[in-house]
Structures are given as C-alpha cells and as structure tokens.
Amino acid sequence: MEPYRLSLSEAARLIRDGVLTPTRYAESLLDRIERVEPTVEAWVTVDRGRVLEAAEAATREAAEGRFRSPLHGVPVGLKDIYYTEGVRTTMGSPLYAGFVPGQDADVVGDLKRAGAIVLGKTETTEFAFHDPAPTRNPWNTRHTPGGSSSGSAAAVSCGMAPLAFGSQTGGSTVRPASYCGVVGYKGTYDLLSRGGIYPLSWSLDHVGFMTRTVEDALITLKTLRPDLSDGPPSGEAPKLGLMAGYFKENADAEVWAGFEAAVGKLWGEGAQVTEVRMPESFRMFPDVHRVIMSAETAAVHEDLFREHADGYRPYMRGFISSGLLVPASAYLRAQRIRGVIMRDVAQAAGGYDALICPSTQDTAPEGQHWTGSPSFNAPWSLTGLPSVTVPSSLSGGLPLGLQLIGRPYGDVELLRAAAWCEGALEFPGGPRDPYTP
C-alpha cells in the first residue's frame, strides 16, 4: 500500500515501529499532491524542499529512538488563515497575497514541538467567510467541498494529507468534512488556542481539524491537550439524544432519510436513542448568530475595509458594510439571548453522551458559487459546544454525515461516542481518486 493511503494512526504506528520513515511518508504525500492537485485545487502553498528537510530531521530523530509524540513525522495541512513563520499566509484574499508572518500560530507551534511536519497551506474562502475558494469536491468535482475550510477537507478526503486544520465560526469545519466524507471535529470554544489565527468573529471562532478516522482525531486532540482525561471505555454503547424538530423541518428529504437509516443502525447495535425536545429559545439562534457575527466581522475589518473596500469580493464587502450598521444595543441584546440559548441547550443535553442530528441540511451543492448552508452547525458555534461529524452513508454518490454534539469540555467523551458510532455505521468510503461523471 502506498503510504499516502494510510490513516494517521496507521502511519504513526509504522513510524514508531521503524517500518515507515517520515521521509518516505512525506514523499508519498507530496507525490500524491502533484498528481491530484491540478484537479482538486486544495493547496495555496506547498514547499517541497521545506517539507523534505523537516521530514529528514524527523527521520533522524526516529532512528535515534526519539519520538516527540504520536504525531512525530506526520505531515499536516493548515488552513491559510493560520500564521506560519516564514511561509506565506493569504487569508484567501489578494490584500494579503504577499503576507509572510514572522511567527507561528499557537497551534502550529504546538504541532511542530510534537514533531509534526507542516505540509502546506490549504485553500480557504475569502477571510474564512462566504466567497468560495477554487477547491473542488473529490467525490464529484462538479460539486463544492464546502467552506470555509475547503482545501483542508478536500486534501484529507483524497489522500493528500492525513490531518488538516481548519476553523469554524458557523459551519466551516463540520460542513466541508461531511461533504467530503471525512471526520471533522470542532472543539469546545476555548479548548485549543486561536492565537495567531486570523479572526472572523472573536466570540464565535473555533479551532477545528479533519482526519480519516475518529481515532486519528482523538490522537491529535490528546497530543495537543495531553491534560485531558481519557473518558469512558471506547467499546461502550452511547446514550444519544436525537434532535428532530428544526433539523427535520429544514433537512432535504434524502438527508433526513439517510439520517434515520444511520440512527437505525446505531440502535440496532445497542445505542440508546431517545428523541430530545430542543428549548423554544433554540429557534432564535440564526438571528442571534447573524447579529454577533456581522458586528464582530465588521470590527475585525473596519480599518482595512475603509482603505481597501474594493479589494474585497462582493459578499464579504456587503457583510462588512451591514455589520458596520449594527447598533451596540443590538449586539449586546444578541449576546444576552445567546446566554439564554446556551443555558437552555445545556439543560436539554443533560443525561446524554451526545446529541445527534444530520451534519448538513443537504448534500454538497453543485457548482463553485456556493459552499452550502451552515445552519446545522452554527448552533454549536454559537453555544461553544464540541461537535464532530462522522461519515454515515452516500446519497447520489455524495457523502452524508452524522453530527454528534457533546457537553462543554467533554471533548474526549464526545470522540469516544463518535468512535463507537463510526464502527457501527461502517462507512464504505476512503481516500478518493477525484473524478467528474
């Protein structure tokens, strides 16, 4: 098997056992990028020389028996809003086309200290918002991979990286991961540092990442946060709270049918599944999320926007303009209502290992003008709860995902429950060879 086909956990074990060197692993991934990238367009920057230099250093350390962490020698993709020392970081905007940071984002520094290798910078929608990147969905290149972490999801999906980092303010990690048939995890709001990541909306931004398996995600999280508890045994069937209501009303028919089929599999394998009624305050989340995000985005960009408004693409330009008109009283009222929603949802989730719903309201839309709706993910960005998508089935040749939502700081427990669901669902997918039907 070519090394690029390995999951992170498989590659890490082979590196630890001396069967695979970090250099050979990096070469396989770089060769895969060279073959697939012209079709998928997932990357902004890949510096082969820099990658191989880091891989050779990791190989020498491994030969001496020095392993910094389970991520030692593992190449990682980074969404192009993560600052990387000495490597161009564009934010998906021509306004930053030549920007080279002088320091790494906090997470990037942690990854390097853990022995991981920065493989390159992945495509993002402009400033991690709406206007699409050029990336295509590997399952069907006529369709979007989702956004804003477009390149990261596509790169993991078709074997160009075993791990790639993104961010989520609305649905920018879970949605593209679901559309591309991979695992996508967004942590509890402040579990992982956002230092050195270009902001979109300070109180809504989350660090997220994509992997092939839940085990890979758990390894990554535990490497970055070794202080987290291990949680319950991974073989234990979880108690799940099924959210219908808003999600059933807004899901496309084939998505809800796929979700029900997935729930049937989980129940058949022993999961306890009970329908949970979401509080009345939950229905206010779209308006509350929109007000907070627009006001904070406008504040982030205000100075640059006043001088270079023409340098922004149309949707972002309009969103900032509208955000500048949000009164302080409306913003503060939205934050107060947000607190009510957070309290009420936490009460509704009590007693469950995870809440579940579809990861997206539709399959990946056709065309490159729209990255899909974040409406099934934004509630968990607003409330700061951890969430993860697990591939569950296919509809019309495109992936569907099961979304699990956990308790604050119950991230390890959430991933344990997701791992159990992953095993029960037995998704038939894997790294894709991109095609157009």
N, C-alpha and C positions, 0 to 999 in steps of 0.2 A: 504494500500500500504506500502510495506517495505520502510523505509527511503532512502535506497541506490538508489532507483529508482527516487528520486526527482531531479529536476534540482536545480542548485544553488539558483536561485531566489525563487523557491518554498520553499526550505529548509530555506532560510533566513527569509522569511515571517513567517513561522511556528515557528521558534526560537524566532523571535521578538514578536509574539502573545502568546508565552508561551505554545504552543501546542506540540512542539518538543524541547527536551533538547539537547544541544551539545553532552552530554554523550551518549544519545540514538542514535544520528546520527552517531557518531564515531563508536559505537559498531556495527551498521548495516553495515557500510562500511568495517570495519575490518573483520566481518564475511563473507562478500561478497568476500573480498580478499582471505580469507582462502579457500573458495570453488573454486574460478575461477583461482587463480594464478598458480596452477600446470599445467594448460592447456595453459595459455596466457604468463606467464613469463614476466610480465611488471615491476616487482619491484626488486631492488637491496637490499634495506634495509627498513623494516617496524618494528618499535619498539612499540609493542602493549602497553606496560606499559607506555612509554613516551607519547604516543598519548592519552591514557585514563587520565593520570594525567593532561595534558593540557586541555582536554575536561571537566573534572570535575571543573577545575578553571574557565573556560568559563561559565559553568552551574551556578556556584555560583554567578558570576557577573550578569548573565542574571536574576537570581532570585531576585537580588537586584535592577533590573532596569537599570543596567549599560551595555550599548551596545557600543562597541568601533567604530563599523562601520557596514555596511551591511554584511561584511564578518565575523562578530563575531560568533565564534563557528563553522565555516565552515572548514572542513579538506581539505588540499591542497597537491597535489603531486608535487615534484620538480625533474626535470631532474638532473641526477647525475654528473653535472658539476657545480651546484650551491653550493657554500660553505655553510655548515650548522654547526654551533658551536656545538661541541661535538658529531656530527654524521658523520660517515664515508662517504667520498666523493671520488669515484674511477675514475671518468672520463672514465669509461668503459675500463680501462687498468690495467693489472697486475702490472704495475710500480707504481700505486697509490692504490693498494689493501688495504693497511693499513693506508691510509692517513686520519687523523681526523682534520679538520680545527679548529682554535681557535676563529673564528668569523663567523658571518653570511654574506652572500652576501647582498648587499644593499636592493634588492627587498625582500629577506627573512625577513630582519629586519622590513621593512615596513609592510609586511603581518602579522608578529607577533604583531606589535603595533596596527594593525587594528583588532586584536582578532582572526585571522585565526589560524588554527592548522596545523602544519607540519605533514602530514600523513605518508610520507616516501619519499624515493629517487627512481626515476624511471630509467629504463634501457636507455642507450644511446649507439649509435655506438661508436667505439673507438675514444676518443678525439673529439666527435661530428662530425666525418667525414664519412668515407665510410664503413669500415669493420663492418658488421652487429652485432647487439645485438641479443640475443636469442628470443626476443619477437615475438609473432605470431599475425596475424590479427584476431580479434574476429569474423568478418563476415565469415571468412573461414580460418581455422588455417593452411591450406596449403600455404597461401599467406603471403607476408610481410606486416607489418603495416606501412612500410615506415620508413624513418630515417631523421635526426639523433635522433629526439625526439620520438623514437619508443614507449617506455614504457608509456610516458605521453598520447599519442594519444590512445593507446590500453586501458589504465586504465579508461579514460573518456568514451570511446566507450561502454565498457561492465559493467559500473556501479560501478567500484572500487574507483572512485573519481569524484566529481562534477566539479573540476577545477584542471588542472595540467599545470605546467610551462615547457616550452622548450626554444629553441633558434633557430635562423635561420641565416645562413651565405650564403646558396644557396637557399634551399627549405625545411629546416628541421623542420618547424612548419606547414606551409600550406599543404605540400605534405602528411605527415602522417595523419594530421587531415582529409584531403579529402579521403584518402584511408580507414580510419576508420569511416567515416560517421559522423564526429562531426564538430563543428565550430572551426576554427583555426585562430588566429589573430596575426599578426606581426606589431608592431608599427612603426611609423616614427623613423628613425635611432637612435636618442639620446633622445627619449621621456622618456624611462624608463632606469634607470641606469644599466650598465653592471658591476659595481664594485663587485668583489667577484665571478664572473662567469669565469671559466677557458676559456681563449680565444682560438679561432681557427684562426681568421683573424680580427685584431683590427678594421679596417675600414669597414668591411662587417658584423660583428656580430650584431644581433638584439635580444632583448628580445621578446619572444612570449609565448602565452598560449592557451590552449584548454578548451572548455566548451561544454555543451549540446546545448545551445541556444545563439543567439546574445545578448539577454537581459542579460544573465549571463556574457558575455564578457564585455558589457558596464558597468555593476555594478562593475566588477573587475577593469577596467581601471579607472573609476571615483573614486574608493576607493584609488587607488594608486596615481592618479593625480586629486585631487578634485578641482584644479585650472582651469581645462579645462572647456570651455563653453559647454552648453547643446546641441547646434546645433539646426537645424530646427525641427519642429514637426515630430514625427515618422510616422505619417499616410500619409505623402505627397509622391506621386509617384515620383521617382527619374528620372533624365535625365542621361542616360547611354551611354557611348561611347564603341561600340563593336569593339574589335580588332580581325581582321581575319588575313590575311597575314601570318606572321611567325607562328602563332598559328594554323591556319587551315592547313598549309603545314605540320606541324610536329605532329599533333594530330592523334591518332588512329581513324579509321572510327567510331567506336561505341562511342568514347568520343565526337567527333565533332557532331555526330547525337544527342547525349544526350544534348550537349550544345545548339544546335539550338532549340531543344524542350523546354529547360528551358527558352531561350530567348523568344520563342513564348508565353509561359505562362506569362512572365513579361510584354510583350507588350499587351497581352490580358487583363491584369489587370490595364493597364493605364500608364505603364512606357514609357517614350520617349526613343527610342533606335535608335541610328544613328551610322553607321559604321565610324570609325575613322582610318585614314591612319597614320601608325607609320613612323617616320622620317627614312631616309636612315641610319643615324648613329646607329639606334637601332640594326641593324644586326651585329654590331661589339661587342655587349655585351658579347657573350660567350667567345671570346678570351680575352677581357679586364678583365672580371671577373676571368678567369682562371689564368692569369698572376698575378693579385693582390693577389688572394687567395693563390697561391702556394708560392709566395715570403714571404707573411706575416706569413703563417703557418710555413715555414722553420725558420723564425726569432724567432717565439714563442718557437720552439722545439730545436733550434740549440744546445744549451749546453747539454740538456738531451740526445739528439739524438747521439751526439758524444761519449757519455759514454755508452749508453744503446740501440744502434740501434737494437740489436737482441730482445729487449723487445717489439718492435712494430710489429703489424701484417703487412702482405705483402703490401697491397695497401697504407697504411699510410706511410710505410717505403719508398716506391717508390716515393710518392708525396713529402715528405720532401726532399728526395735526389734530385729530379728535381727542387724543389724550391730553393735549395741552389745554383743552377747554373744560376738562373735568374739574368741578369746584372742589375745594378741600373738604367741604362738608359732605359731599357725595362719597369721596374716598373714605373718610372716617366712618361714615354710616355703613359702607360696604365692609369695612374691617370689623365693625361691631357685629354685623349679621354673620360674617364669617365665623366669629367665635361661637355663635349660637349653633351654626351648622356643625362645627367641629364637635361640640359637646353632644349634640343630638345623635350624630353618626356614631360616635364612640359608644354611646349607650346602646344603640341598636346592634352594634357589633359585639357587645359583651357576650361571653359564653361560647363564641365560635373560634375555631383555629384560623379561619379565614372566611371572608365574604367572597362570593363568586358572581361573575357576570361575563358577558362576551367582552373580548378585548377591544373590539371596534364595532361600530354600527353597520359596517359594510365590508366587503372585500376590497382589495386595493383598486381604486378607480382607474379607469383607462385614461391615458393622456398624461402630459407632463405639465399641465397648467394648475393642478390642484393636488395637494398631498393628503386629502382626506380629512374627515372630521375628528377632532379630539374630544368629542362630547362624552365618550365613555371613560375617558382617562382624567379629564380636568377636575372631577370631584376630588380625586386623591392628590392632585397637585394643590388644590385649594385647602384641603384639610391636613396635608402633610403626611398622610398615612403611606406606609410602604406598599408597593404593588408590583406584581410580576405577571408576565404573560407566558403561557406555555402553549406550544403548537398543539392543536387538538384534532384537526381534520382538514380536508380540502373541499372547496366548492368551486366548480368550474375550473379546476386546475390551479386555483389560488388558495393560499393557506388561510385558515381561521385559527383564532387563539382563544384560550380560556384565561380570563384575568382573575387573579386572586389578590385580595386586599387584606392586610394584616393590621395588628394593633401598633400604636406608636412604639418604636424601638423593639418591636417583636420581629425584626427582620430575619433573623436566623430561623425562628419558628415558622415564619411565613415560607421561607425557602424549603424547609423540611416538608411542609404540607404540599408545596408545589412539586417537589421531587416525587412524592407519593402519587400525585395526580399524573405527572409525566409518565410514570411507569404504568399506570392503569390505562392511560389513553393510547399508548403505543403509536405515536405519530409516525407515519412511514417515510417521512422526509429525510433530507440530508443535504450536504453541500450540492448546489445546483450547477449544472452547465447551462449558462444563460441561452435562451432561445427566443425566437419570435415565431408564433404559429402561422 
